[in-house]
């Protein structure tokens, strides 16, 4: 199926990808890191699985607002609930490669240890709900899109504080973004 033309004017360069991953501890006595935010341009790094990284970059930057943080789950939602990921690329390989870049210091990132409910919210689509048991009240609490937006806003405030001091470095030797029709 042909894709619409995507030119440089359609892309927003200053957007970020947020993705969850297996937790790790960067050092002794440190907080668990379970979620990472990278600049969209990091998807163009030559150590990221290509052309999948460039295709995800194209999807991530098309029609967004400057400074917007896009969770991987939002892309999945936009891709027909994930059914269309095979036409874009292998997001698992790409995020694994991105995490390796972050851990080796080959790009800048915001590494987060999100609480369980916040992490679950960014791992679901924008209109999904997360149910959590409140042991004190012995009842379930349902969190939805407004709580998800609040988590993203909180991450955005933190990210803005960091990126204002110095823009995120996406890495060296970046590949050019896709031009024309999506491959």
DRENDO-1510 file (C-alpha; in Angstrom, 1 decimal, always signed):
<recs>
REC; n; res; u; v; w
REC; 1; UNK; +0.0; +0.0; +0.0 .
REC; 2; UNK; +1.6; +3.3; -1.0 .
REC; 3; UNK; +2.4; +5.7; +1.8 .
REC; 4; UNK; +1.9; +9.5; +1.7 .
REC; 5; UNK; +4.8; +11.6; +0.8 .
REC; 6; UNK; +6.9; +12.5; +3.8 .
REC; 7; UNK; +9.3; +15.4; +3.3 .
REC; 8; UNK; +11.5; +17.3; +5.7 .
REC; 9; UNK; +8.7; +19.9; +6.2 .
REC; 10; UNK; +6.4; +17.2; +7.6 .
REC; 11; UNK; +8.9; +16.2; +10.3 .
REC; 12; UNK; +9.4; +17.6; +13.8 .
REC; 13; UNK; +13.0; +17.1; +14.8 .
REC; 14; UNK; +12.7; +17.9; +18.5 .
REC; 15; UNK; +10.6; +14.9; +19.6 .
REC; 16; UNK; +11.5; +12.1; +21.9 .
REC; 17; UNK; +10.9; +8.4; +22.1 .
REC; 18; UNK; +10.0; +6.9; +25.4 .
REC; 19; UNK; +10.3; +3.1; +25.8 .
REC; 20; UNK; +10.2; +0.7; +28.7 .
REC; 21; UNK; +12.6; -2.2; +29.0 .
REC; 22; UNK; +13.9; -4.8; +31.4 .
REC; 23; UNK; +15.0; -3.1; +34.6 .
REC; 24; UNK; +18.6; -2.6; +35.4 .
REC; 25; UNK; +20.7; -0.9; +38.0 .
REC; 26; UNK; +23.5; +1.3; +36.7 .
REC; 27; UNK; +25.6; +0.9; +39.8 .
REC; 28; UNK; +25.6; -0.2; +43.4 .
REC; 29; UNK; +23.0; +1.6; +45.6 .
REC; 30; UNK; +21.3; +3.2; +42.5 .
REC; 31; UNK; +17.6; +3.2; +41.6 .
REC; 32; UNK; +16.2; +0.7; +39.1 .
REC; 33; UNK; +16.1; +2.1; +35.6 .
REC; 34; UNK; +13.1; +0.7; +33.7 .
REC; 35; UNK; +12.2; +3.3; +31.1 .
REC; 36; UNK; +14.3; +5.5; +28.8 .
REC; 37; UNK; +13.8; +8.6; +26.7 .
REC; 38; UNK; +16.0; +9.4; +23.7 .
REC; 39; UNK; +16.0; +12.0; +21.0 .
REC; 40; UNK; +14.2; +10.9; +17.9 .
REC; 41; UNK; +17.5; +11.3; +15.9 .
REC; 42; UNK; +19.1; +8.5; +18.0 .
REC; 43; UNK; +17.0; +6.2; +15.8 .
REC; 44; UNK; +19.3; +7.2; +12.9 .
REC; 45; UNK; +22.4; +6.0; +14.7 .
REC; 46; UNK; +24.4; +3.5; +12.7 .
REC; 47; UNK; +24.5; +1.0; +15.6 .
REC; 48; UNK; +20.7; +0.9; +15.6 .
REC; 49; UNK; +19.1; -1.9; +13.5 .
REC; 50; UNK; +18.5; -0.3; +10.1 .
REC; 51; UNK; +16.5; +0.5; +8.0 .
REC; 52; UNK; +14.1; -0.1; +10.9 .
REC; 53; UNK; +15.4; +2.7; +13.0 .
REC; 54; UNK; +15.0; +5.2; +10.2 .
REC; 55; UNK; +11.5; +4.0; +9.5 .
REC; 56; UNK; +10.5; +4.3; +13.1 .
REC; 57; UNK; +12.2; +7.8; +13.1 .
REC; 58; UNK; +10.0; +8.7; +10.1 .
REC; 59; UNK; +6.9; +7.6; +11.9 .
REC; 60; UNK; +7.9; +9.2; +15.2 .
REC; 61; UNK; +8.7; +12.6; +13.8 .
REC; 62; UNK; +5.9; +13.0; +11.3 .
REC; 63; UNK; +3.3; +15.6; +12.4 .
REC; 64; UNK; +4.4; +15.9; +16.0 .
REC; 65; UNK; +4.8; +19.0; +18.2 .
REC; 66; UNK; +8.3; +20.2; +19.2 .
REC; 67; UNK; +9.3; +18.7; +22.5 .
REC; 68; UNK; +6.7; +16.0; +22.4 .
REC; 69; UNK; +7.4; +12.7; +24.1 .
REC; 70; UNK; +6.0; +9.8; +22.2 .
REC; 71; UNK; +5.8; +6.4; +24.0 .
REC; 72; UNK; +6.5; +3.3; +22.0 .
REC; 73; UNK; +3.0; +2.2; +23.0 .
REC; 74; UNK; +1.5; +5.3; +21.2 .
REC; 75; UNK; +3.3; +4.2; +18.0 .
REC; 76; UNK; +1.9; +0.7; +18.5 .
REC; 77; UNK; -1.6; +2.2; +18.8 .
REC; 78; UNK; -1.1; +4.3; +15.7 .
REC; 79; UNK; +0.0; +1.1; +13.8 .
REC; 80; UNK; -3.4; -0.6; +14.1 .
REC; 81; UNK; -2.7; -1.9; +17.6 .
REC; 82; UNK; +0.7; -3.2; +16.5 .
REC; 83; UNK; -0.6; -5.2; +13.5 .
REC; 84; UNK; +1.3; -2.9; +11.1 .
REC; 85; UNK; +4.7; -3.0; +12.9 .
REC; 86; UNK; +6.0; -5.5; +10.3 .
REC; 87; UNK; +5.6; -2.9; +7.6 .
REC; 88; UNK; +7.7; -0.4; +9.7 .
REC; 89; UNK; +10.3; -2.5; +11.4 .
REC; 90; UNK; +11.4; -4.6; +14.3 .
REC; 91; UNK; +10.8; -2.3; +17.3 .
REC; 92; UNK; +12.3; -4.9; +19.7 .
REC; 93; UNK; +15.7; -4.9; +18.0 .
REC; 94; UNK; +15.7; -1.1; +17.6 .
REC; 95; UNK; +14.9; -0.5; +21.3 .
REC; 96; UNK; +17.5; -3.1; +22.4 .
REC; 97; UNK; +20.1; -1.3; +20.3 .
REC; 98; UNK; +19.0; +2.1; +21.7 .
REC; 99; UNK; +19.4; +0.8; +25.2 .
REC; 100; UNK; +22.8; -0.5; +24.4 .
REC; 101; UNK; +23.7; +3.0; +23.0 .
REC; 102; UNK; +22.5; +4.6; +26.2 .
REC; 103; UNK; +24.3; +2.2; +28.5 .
REC; 104; UNK; +27.6; +2.6; +26.6 .
REC; 105; UNK; +27.3; +6.4; +26.6 .
REC; 106; UNK; +27.0; +6.7; +22.8 .
REC; 107; UNK; +24.0; +9.0; +23.0 .
REC; 108; UNK; +22.2; +11.1; +25.6 .
REC; 109; UNK; +19.1; +9.8; +27.3 .
REC; 110; UNK; +16.9; +10.4; +30.3 .
REC; 111; UNK; +16.9; +7.1; +32.2 .
REC; 112; UNK; +14.0; +6.7; +34.5 .
REC; 113; UNK; +12.8; +4.4; +37.3 .
REC; 114; UNK; +9.1; +4.9; +36.9 .
REC; 115; UNK; +6.8; +3.5; +39.6 .
REC; 116; UNK; +4.8; +0.4; +38.6 .
REC; 117; UNK; +1.5; +2.2; +37.7 .
REC; 118; UNK; +3.2; +5.0; +35.8 .
REC; 119; UNK; +5.3; +2.5; +33.8 .
REC; 120; UNK; +2.2; +0.4; +33.0 .
REC; 121; UNK; +0.4; +3.6; +31.8 .
REC; 122; UNK; +3.2; +4.5; +29.3 .
REC; 123; UNK; +3.3; +0.9; +28.1 .
REC; 124; UNK; -0.4; +1.0; +27.1 .
REC; 125; UNK; -2.1; +2.9; +24.3 .
REC; 126; UNK; -3.4; +6.5; +24.8 .
REC; 127; UNK; -6.9; +5.3; +25.5 .
REC; 128; UNK; -6.2; +2.2; +27.5 .
REC; 129; UNK; -6.9; +1.6; +31.2 .
REC; 130; UNK; -4.7; +0.1; +33.9 .
REC; 131; UNK; -6.3; -1.5; +37.0 .
REC; 132; UNK; -4.2; -1.7; +40.2 .
REC; 133; UNK; -5.2; -3.2; +43.5 .
REC; 134; UNK; -5.1; -0.7; +46.5 .
REC; 135; UNK; -4.3; -3.0; +49.4 .
REC; 136; UNK; -5.2; -0.4; +52.0 .
REC; 137; UNK; -8.7; +0.0; +50.6 .
REC; 138; UNK; -8.9; -3.6; +49.4 .
REC; 139; UNK; -10.3; -2.3; +46.1 .
REC; 140; UNK; -9.2; -1.7; +42.6 .
REC; 141; UNK; -8.3; +1.7; +41.2 .
REC; 142; UNK; -8.6; +2.3; +37.4 .
REC; 143; UNK; -6.1; +4.7; +35.8 .
REC; 144; UNK; -6.7; +6.0; +32.3 .
REC; 145; UNK; -5.7; +8.6; +29.7 .
REC; 146; UNK; -5.7; +11.5; +32.1 .
REC; 147; UNK; -3.3; +9.8; +34.5 .
REC; 148; UNK; -1.1; +8.7; +31.5 .
REC; 149; UNK; -1.0; +12.3; +30.3 .
REC; 150; UNK; +0.0; +13.4; +33.8 .
REC; 151; UNK; +2.9; +10.9; +33.8 .
REC; 152; UNK; +4.1; +12.2; +30.4 .
REC; 153; UNK; +3.8; +15.8; +31.5 .
REC; 154; UNK; +5.9; +15.0; +34.6 .
REC; 155; UNK; +8.5; +13.3; +32.4 .
REC; 156; UNK; +8.3; +16.3; +30.1 .
REC; 157; UNK; +9.0; +18.8; +32.8 .
REC; 158; UNK; +12.1; +16.8; +33.9 .
REC; 159; UNK; +13.2; +16.4; +30.3 .
REC; 160; UNK; +12.7; +20.1; +29.5 .
REC; 161; UNK; +14.9; +21.0; +32.5 .
REC; 162; UNK; +17.7; +18.8; +31.2 .
REC; 163; UNK; +17.4; +19.7; +27.5 .
REC; 164; UNK; +17.2; +23.4; +28.2 .
REC; 165; UNK; +20.8; +23.3; +29.7 .
REC; 166; UNK; +22.1; +21.3; +26.7 .
REC; 167; UNK; +20.2; +19.6; +23.8 .
REC; 168; UNK; +20.2; +15.9; +23.8 .
REC; 169; UNK; +23.1; +14.4; +21.8 .
REC; 170; UNK; +21.7; +11.7; +19.6 .
REC; 171; UNK; +25.1; +10.2; +18.9 .
REC; 172; UNK; +27.7; +10.5; +16.1 .
REC; 173; UNK; +27.7; +9.5; +12.5 .
REC; 174; UNK; +23.9; +9.6; +12.1 .
REC; 175; UNK; +22.3; +8.3; +9.0 .
REC; 176; UNK; +20.1; +10.6; +6.9 .
REC; 177; UNK; +16.3; +10.5; +7.6 .
REC; 178; UNK; +14.1; +8.9; +5.1 .
REC; 179; UNK; +13.0; +11.1; +2.2 .
REC; 180; UNK; +10.0; +10.6; +0.0 .
REC; 181; UNK; +7.9; +7.5; +0.4 .
REC; 182; UNK; +8.3; +5.3; +3.4 .
REC; 183; UNK; +10.2; +2.2; +2.4 .
</recs>
